[in-house]
Amino acid sequence: MLTIDGLSRRFGAKIAVDDVSLDVSRGAFVGIIGRSGAGKSTLLRMINRLQEPSSGRILCEGRDVTALSGAALRDWRQSCAMIFQQFNLVGRLDVLTNVLMGRLNHVGQTRSLLKLWSAEDKAIALSALEQFDIASLAAQRAESLSGGQQQRVAIARALVQEPKIILADEPIASLDPRNTRIVMDALQRINRHYGITVVCNLHSLDLARSYCDRLVGMAQGRVVFDGAPADLTDDVARDLYGIESGDVLDGHTPVPVPAPALPAAAFA
């Protein structure tokens, strides 16, 4: 589905991502792991074209993503939704409107600016909020919510884009253990129920092992491990994380429980 071919990004003399090549299959849940500064965030931002590659290509189903511009680039970002560490919600707007922003590429900017959302769009947004148990918060300002609630709103916004791929950049970095589990369970349900490919940057190795079906380890901008979670031994992890290995091998991450089936609703 997604092919990353020799992708690099330089910032002056610094190489943030160095000749990365990966193939990601449809419906996979891939965890990108590694210490801070390994190039994980830069890689995801290049896939979404928020950061321009210095060299290399990104292909999706044979289409050269790195060559897209204008409306074609907007279409790509709609089909490749991004979830950020700091949520990127508009705090002064209510939750429902924040989720409806994910429909921008479906309804057009003029209609969205005038808040001319159709009944169908509102139903889709409310359905997404219901799936994450936060429909009751639809009328509240986003800035009034807890961090875990805000991240669930961000995931709902990504879901209503009707994407093929979700890129999650350290989505649980600022959350407590309970909300960490809630958010990771939400991403897992989206992956399993809708077959949406998820590529997720994670610092916690225990979380990555629990939720992902494939792990890609990065160090100094390069891929140094690519395989199943069971193949990533503690010894390999210590080589990957160095002195940070004690932080990621804490053994306290909760194991996910089986996720209940979600109603297909408007996303079938």
C-alpha positions, 0 to 999 in steps of 0.5 A: 500500500505505502512505499517509502523509498530512500527517504531522507531529510536534512536540516543544514548539516544535520541529517534527521532521516537518513535513506529510509526505505519501508513497505507498509501493507494495508491494514497494518498497525506499525509502531515506529520506536526509538529514542528522542531525536531518532527521526520518528516525527520527521518521518511521519511528517514527511509521509503527510507532506507537512515536511518536504523530503530532501531526497527519496520518494513516497508512493501510495498504491503506485501514486508518487505522493512526493510529487503532489501539489494543490488539490491533489495534495489536499486529497492526500492529506485527507486520506492520510490523517495525522494525529499530533502529540499536542492534539492540535484542536481549536480550543475556543471552538466546541468539540463537535465543530473541531471534529467537523473540521475533519470534513473540510475536504469533503464539503469545501472551505467556504461552507465550513467557514460559514458553518454550513455543515449538512445534517449528514456531516453532523451525524457522521461527527456525532457517530465518531464521538459516540464511538469514543464515549464523548458524544456528551461533550459535543457542545463543550469548548475543546480547551475545557477537556482533559488531555485524554478527552482532547486526544479522543476528539482528535482521533474522532476528527481523523476518523471522519476524514475517512482516511486510508492511513492514520499517522499518530505522532506520539499520541499518548506522550502527555497522558496518564496511564489510564488515558494512555490505554483509552487512546491506544485502545481507540487506535486499535479499534479503528485499525481492526474494525475499519481496516485503516492502516495505522503508523504510530510513533511510540516511546514506550516499548511495552506499549508498542509490543502490546498494540502493534503487529510490526515494529520499526526501530530507528536510531540516528535517522536510520532504520535499525530494526524491522520485524514482529514485536516478539523478535525485538528482545530486551537486548536488541532494545537496549542497543536501540535505546542505549541509556534510555532503555530503563525508561522504555522497559519498565514493565508497567504498561497495561495490556489491552483488553479485547475491543468490542465491535463498533457499529459501522454507522456512517463509516461502513 
